[in-house]
């Protein structure tokens, strides 16, 4: 299946928008859509690895106490249990493709 991620984005004025593109017991592929100033607080996933791929815009990604500026085309992996988060520190929208494995309902 070929998917154009952009039209799948769920932009919200009140908080980060989330949408799911694909989900199985092994994998969740989704989008996190950030308006300027929005963020996703520092958190961790037990039993899951998470991959962030910036599709549009730029922002500040948090990983293990580090702040990492990222822009379109950049990729970051947050391994199992490692705290991570995202802030859109720019004046433009930030669209991030997110991959979780295994899918959240199937994590240990």
C-alpha positions in Angstrom: 0.0 0.0 0.0 1.4 3.4 -0.9 0.4 6.2 1.5 1.0 10.0 1.2 1.4 10.9 4.9 0.6 14.6 4.8 -3.1 14.3 4.1 -3.4 11.8 7.0 -2.3 14.4 9.6 -4.7 15.4 12.3 -3.9 19.1 13.0 -5.4 20.4 16.3 -5.3 23.9 17.8 -5.5 22.6 21.4 -2.8 19.9 21.5 -0.6 17.7 19.3 -2.6 15.8 16.8 -2.2 12.0 16.4 -3.3 9.7 13.5 -2.6 6.1 12.8 -1.6 5.1 9.3 -1.1 1.4 9.9 -1.3 -1.0 12.9 -0.6 -4.7 13.5 0.5 -6.7 16.5 4.1 -6.0 15.5 4.0 -2.4 14.3 2.3 0.9 14.7 2.9 3.7 12.1 1.4 7.0 12.8 1.8 10.8 12.5 2.3 13.4 15.2 1.2 16.9 14.0 2.5 19.9 16.0 1.3 23.4 15.5 3.8 26.1 16.5 4.5 26.0 20.3 2.9 22.5 20.8 4.9 19.7 22.4 4.7 16.1 23.5 6.0 15.8 27.1 9.0 13.6 28.1 7.9 10.0 28.4 9.1 6.5 27.8 7.6 3.2 26.4 8.3 0.0 28.3 8.9 -2.9 25.8 8.8 -0.7 22.7 11.2 1.0 20.4 10.1 4.3 18.8 11.4 5.9 15.6 10.7 9.5 14.7 11.2 10.7 11.1 10.6 14.5 10.5 8.6 14.9 7.4 7.9 18.7 7.5 9.3 21.5 9.6 11.7 21.5 12.5 11.7 21.1 16.2 13.5 20.2 19.4 13.6 16.5 20.2 14.5 15.3 23.7 16.3 12.0 24.3 18.0 10.8 27.5 18.4 14.4 28.8 19.7 15.8 25.5 18.0 18.4 23.4 18.5 17.5 19.7 17.4 20.0 17.0 15.9 18.1 14.0 14.6 19.2 10.6 12.8 17.6 7.7 14.6 14.4 6.7 16.1 13.7 10.1 15.5 10.4 11.9 15.8 9.6 15.6 15.4 6.3 17.5 14.3 6.1 21.1 15.0 2.6 22.3 12.9 0.7 24.8 12.5 2.6 28.1 14.5 5.7 27.1 12.8 9.0 27.9 11.9 11.1 24.8 9.7 14.0 23.8 9.2 16.6 21.1 8.7 20.4 21.0 7.8 22.5 18.0 9.9 25.5 18.7 9.4 27.0 15.3 6.8 29.3 13.8 5.7 26.7 11.2 4.0 23.3 11.5 6.0 20.2 12.4 4.9 16.8 11.0 6.6 13.7 12.3 6.2 10.1 11.2 6.3 7.8 14.2 6.9 4.0 14.2 6.4 1.9 17.4 7.5 -1.7 17.6 5.8 -3.7 18.8 2.5 -1.9 18.6 1.4 -0.4 22.0 -1.4 -2.9 22.8 1.1 -5.7 22.3 4.1 -4.5 24.3 5.2 -6.5 27.2 
